[in-house]
Amino acid sequence: MNKTLSTVIQDTASPTSATPNRRQLLIGGAAALGVMAAPAIVRAQSGPKIRIGYWPIAAGLPFYSAVELGYFKEAGLNVEVLKFAGAQQIMEAMLSDRCDGSANGTGSANIAIGELAQPGTFKIFCSNPSNVDNVLDEVIVPVGSTAKTIADLKGKRIASGPGIQNVTLAKTVLERGGATGATVVELPIGQHVAAIAGGQIDGAYTLEPTGTIGRLNGTTRTLEAGVIAHYVLGNPKAPWFGGSASLTASFIKKYPDEAKKFITAYGKGVAYVRAKSTEARKFLKGYTPIEGALTSEVPLAAYTMYNEFTPADVAHFQKFFDLFSDKGIFSSRLMVDSMLYKG
């Protein structure tokens, strides 16, 4: 698995500073194993280094906040923040012991595929549900498009983000929405708006902040938001647990005290985002491409910690996983409850 990490950031947060100078930044094109070994970013601190991978999207905000506000440092934890190009790379790094956990926004189905490959590896302690109210997923079209429903995309070229979760969900939304004959094209999410503007595609199943970017620059409009809740779960207001924060079971077993401290500190980040979402938004800058006017405009996901899941939540989560079993993506049916961290 010769994956390249574009950025490695060591947590040297102080509670009062949020500027880039607070972090020691290592930019490189080295292979992941080489980057992981870089001694310059390791702080002289007791306890294990906790390597957490993130994908630079808004859903990771509780993690970014916990780093920037010094919650991990206050808990005496040595957290290494690793930026990856996509959720699959994070999952693969966890499988190969190059990473100890994932931040929110990491595709839950990607994590599940890793769990099926090596049962007992992944433990989800926080998930970020979205729907028509807490928008993450959406279908966008050119601002001048005449399309009014998903069905109006029949025969069109529709982009999705890369990876099996994005592609499977895009195809399912189009199929169940009545867009027969539509073709799904994998394309990095950051290129969706430009590709629509250039006429290369007719629309996209995408994730925020893409829809907000297209709306602000006058290029695209949202045809429908919360499409996974609608077309996969059957209710636009149902929680779609599309991304999750997790730790490897091996790390939890080897370092139980540090794992509990990490999850508690992460939970403080969740609480901060819930209570002070406006203030928290500033932490999107530097971790994601979101900055400027976009920082205050982009929708934020909701968050559910491991001890907050209701039976109804687990049932919705299971229905999402079952789609991948039904489509033959998962080799067998995977029970969500077996993957949830129990405390």
C-alpha positions in Angstrom: 0.0 0.0 0.0 2.3 2.8 -1.2 0.1 5.7 -0.2 1.5 9.2 0.0 0.6 11.6 2.8 0.6 15.1 1.7 0.8 16.7 5.2 1.8 15.6 8.6 1.0 17.9 11.5 2.1 17.3 15.1 -0.3 18.6 17.8 1.6 21.4 19.6 -1.6 23.3 20.3 -2.0 26.0 22.9 -5.5 26.9 24.0 -5.1 30.6 23.0 -3.6 30.4 19.5 -5.0 29.3 16.2 -2.4 30.4 13.7 -0.5 28.1 11.5 2.7 28.9 13.3 1.4 26.9 16.2 2.0 23.7 14.4 5.2 22.1 13.1 4.3 21.4 9.5 6.1 18.8 7.3 5.3 18.9 3.6 6.6 16.0 1.6 5.9 13.5 -1.1 7.5 10.6 0.7 5.7 7.3 1.0 3.6 6.9 4.1 6.0 4.6 5.9 8.8 7.1 5.5 6.7 10.0 6.6 5.5 8.2 9.7 9.0 7.8 10.8 10.0 11.5 10.6 11.7 12.2 13.9 11.5 16.0 13.6 7.8 16.1 14.5 7.8 13.8 17.5 7.4 15.8 20.8 9.4 14.7 23.8 6.3 13.4 25.7 5.5 10.3 27.6 3.0 7.7 26.4 2.4 6.4 22.9 2.1 8.5 19.8 -1.5 8.4 18.7 -1.6 8.7 14.9 -4.9 10.0 13.6 -5.8 10.2 10.0 -8.2 12.8 8.6 -9.7 13.7 5.2 -9.8 17.5 4.7 -13.5 18.0 4.8 -15.8 20.0 7.2 -17.1 16.8 9.0 -13.7 16.6 10.8 -14.4 19.8 12.7 -14.5 18.3 16.3 -11.1 16.8 15.7 -9.6 20.0 14.3 -11.1 21.9 17.3 -9.8 19.4 19.9 -6.3 19.8 18.4 -6.4 23.6 18.1 -7.9 24.1 21.6 -5.3 21.8 23.1 -7.7 19.2 24.5 -5.4 16.3 23.6 -2.4 18.1 25.0 -4.2 18.9 28.2 -5.0 15.2 28.6 -1.2 14.4 28.3 -1.6 12.8 24.9 0.9 12.8 22.1 -1.4 13.1 19.0 0.1 13.1 15.5 -2.3 14.5 12.9 -2.0 12.9 9.4 -3.7 14.3 6.3 -4.8 11.8 3.7 -6.2 12.1 0.2 -9.2 10.0 0.9 -11.1 7.7 3.3 -9.8 4.5 1.8 -6.2 5.5 2.4 -7.0 6.1 6.1 -8.6 2.7 6.4 -5.6 1.0 4.7 -3.2 2.8 6.9 -5.1 1.6 10.0 -5.0 -2.0 8.6 -1.3 -1.8 8.1 -0.6 -0.3 11.5 0.6 3.0 10.0 -2.3 4.8 11.7 -4.1 4.3 15.0 -7.4 6.0 14.2 -9.6 8.1 12.0 -11.3 11.5 12.5 -14.9 12.2 11.6 -15.6 12.4 7.9 -13.8 9.1 7.2 -16.3 7.0 5.2 -18.1 4.5 7.4 -18.4 2.0 4.5 -14.6 2.3 3.9 -14.1 1.5 7.6 -16.5 -1.4 7.2 -14.6 -2.8 4.3 -11.4 -2.8 6.4 -13.3 -4.5 9.2 -14.4 -7.3 6.8 -10.8 -7.7 5.6 -9.5 -8.0 9.2 -12.4 -8.6 11.6 -12.1 -6.9 15.0 -9.8 -4.1 13.8 -12.0 -1.1 13.9 -14.0 0.5 16.8 -16.2 3.5 16.0 -16.5 6.0 18.9 -18.2 8.9 17.1 -20.1 9.3 13.8 -21.4 12.3 11.9 -25.0 11.8 10.8 -26.3 14.0 8.0 -29.7 14.5 6.3 -31.8 17.2 4.7 -31.3 19.4 7.8 -27.7 18.6 8.6 -26.4 18.7 5.0 -23.3 16.8 3.9 -24.4 15.0 0.8 -26.3 16.5 -2.2 -26.8 16.4 -5.9 -25.8 19.6 -7.7 -26.4 20.7 -11.3 -25.4 23.7 -13.5 -27.1 26.9 -12.3 -29.0 27.1 -15.6 -30.1 23.5 -15.7 -33.8 22.8 -16.2 -33.7 19.7 -14.0 -36.2 19.8 -11.1 -35.8 16.2 -9.8 -33.3 13.4 -9.8 -35.3 11.7 -12.5 -34.5 14.6 -14.8 -30.9 13.4 -14.9 -31.8 10.4 -17.1 -29.0 9.7 -19.5 -26.7 12.4 -18.0 -23.0 12.2 -17.0 -23.0 12.5 -13.2 -19.8 12.8 -11.2 -19.2 11.2 -7.8 -16.3 11.4 -5.4 -13.6 8.6 -5.7 -13.9 5.4 -3.8 -16.4 2.6 -3.5 -18.6 4.3 -0.9 -19.1 7.4 -3.1 -19.7 5.5 -6.4 -22.1 3.0 -4.8 -24.1 5.7 -3.2 -24.2 7.9 -6.4 -25.5 4.9 -8.5 -28.1 4.1 -5.8 -29.4 7.6 -5.6 -29.7 7.9 -9.4 -31.3 4.5 -9.7 -33.8 5.0 -7.0 -34.5 8.6 -8.0 -35.5 7.4 -11.5 -32.5 8.7 -13.5 -32.2 5.7 -15.8 -29.3 5.5 -18.1 -27.2 8.0 -16.1 -23.4 7.4 -16.1 -21.4 7.8 -13.0 -17.9 9.3 -13.4 -15.4 9.2 -10.5 -13.8 12.6 -10.0 -12.1 14.2 -7.0 -14.7 16.2 -5.1 -12.7 19.4 -5.4 -13.1 19.3 -9.2 -16.9 18.8 -9.3 -17.8 22.5 -9.6 -15.1 23.2 -12.3 -16.1 20.2 -14.3 -19.8 21.3 -14.3 -18.8 24.8 -15.3 -16.7 23.4 -18.1 -19.5 21.2 -19.4 -17.6 18.0 -18.8 -20.4 16.6 -16.6 -24.1 17.4 -16.2 -24.2 17.2 -12.4 -22.6 15.6 -9.4 -23.4 13.6 -6.3 -21.1 15.4 -4.0 -20.3 16.4 -0.4 -20.1 19.8 1.2 -18.6 22.3 0.8 -18.9 21.7 -2.9 -22.5 22.8 -3.2 -21.8 26.0 -1.2 -18.8 26.8 -3.3 -20.8 26.4 -6.5 -23.6 28.5 -5.1 -21.4 31.3 -4.0 -19.6 31.6 -7.3 -22.8 31.4 -9.3 -21.9 28.2 -11.1 -24.1 25.5 -9.6 -27.3 25.0 -7.6 -28.4 22.2 -5.4 -30.9 19.9 -7.0 -31.5 17.9 -3.8 -29.8 17.7 -0.4 -29.8 14.8 2.0 -30.1 12.3 -0.8 -28.8 9.3 1.1 -31.3 9.8 3.9 -34.0 10.0 1.2 -33.1 7.3 -1.3 -31.2 4.8 0.9 -32.8 5.2 4.3 -36.2 6.1 3.0 -36.7 9.3 5.1 -35.0 12.7 4.3 -34.7 13.4 8.0 -33.2 10.0 8.9 -29.6 10.1 10.2 -27.1 8.9 7.6 -24.0 7.8 9.5 -21.8 8.3 6.4 -18.6 9.2 8.3 -17.0 8.0 11.5 -14.2 8.5 13.9 -12.5 5.3 15.1 -9.6 3.7 16.8 -8.0 0.4 16.1 -8.9 -2.4 18.6 -5.2 -3.2 18.9 -4.5 0.3 20.1 -7.4 0.2 22.6 -6.2 -3.1 24.0 -2.5 -2.1 24.2 -3.2 1.4 25.6 -6.6 1.4 27.3 -6.0 4.4 29.5 -4.7 6.5 26.6 -7.6 5.4 24.4 -10.2 6.5 27.0 -8.4 9.8 27.4 -8.3 10.4 23.7 -12.0 9.6 23.2 -12.9 11.9 26.2 -10.8 14.7 24.7 -12.4 14.1 21.3 -15.8 14.3 23.0 -14.9 17.7 24.3 -14.3 18.8 20.7 -17.7 17.5 19.8 -19.3 19.4 22.7 -17.4 22.6 21.6 -18.7 22.3 18.0 -22.3 21.8 19.3 -22.2 24.7 21.7 -20.0 27.2 19.7 -20.4 26.2 16.1 -19.7 29.8 14.9 -16.5 30.1 16.8 -15.4 26.5 15.8 -15.7 27.2 12.1 -12.4 29.1 12.1 -10.7 25.8 12.7 -11.7 24.6 9.2 -9.0 26.9 7.8 -5.7 25.1 7.5 -7.2 21.6 7.7 -9.6 22.0 4.8 -9.8 24.2 1.7 -12.6 26.1 3.4 -11.7 29.7 4.2 -13.0 33.2 3.7 -16.7 33.7 3.2 -17.1 29.9 2.8 -16.2 29.4 6.4 -19.5 30.9 7.7 -21.6 29.5 4.8 -20.8 25.8 4.7 -23.3 23.5 6.5 -22.1 21.4 9.4 -22.8 17.8 10.1 -24.3 16.6 13.4 -22.3 14.2 15.7 -23.2 11.2 17.7 -20.8 9.8 20.3 -20.7 6.0 21.1 -22.7 6.4 24.3 -25.4 8.5 22.5 -26.6 6.0 19.9 -30.2 5.0 20.2 -31.7 1.8 18.9 -33.2 3.8 16.1 -29.8 5.2 15.2 -28.2 1.8 15.1 -31.1 0.6 12.9 -30.5 3.4 10.4 -26.7 2.8 10.5 -27.4 -0.9 9.8 -29.6 -0.1 6.9 -26.8 1.9 5.4 -24.4 -1.0 5.8 -26.9 -3.5 4.4 -27.0 -1.6 1.1 -23.4 -2.5 0.5 -24.2 -6.2 1.4 -27.1 -6.2 -1.0 -25.0 -4.7 -3.8 -22.3 -7.3 -3.2 -19.7 -4.7 -2.1 -19.4 -6.3 1.3 -18.5 -9.9 1.3 -20.9 -10.7 4.1 -23.4 -8.9 6.3 -21.7 -6.7 8.9 -23.4 -5.8 12.1 -22.9 -2.2 13.1 -23.2 -3.0 16.8 -20.1 -5.2 16.7 -18.0 -2.2 15.5 -19.2 0.4 18.1 -16.8 1.2 20.9 -18.4 0.2 24.2 -16.4 2.3 26.6 
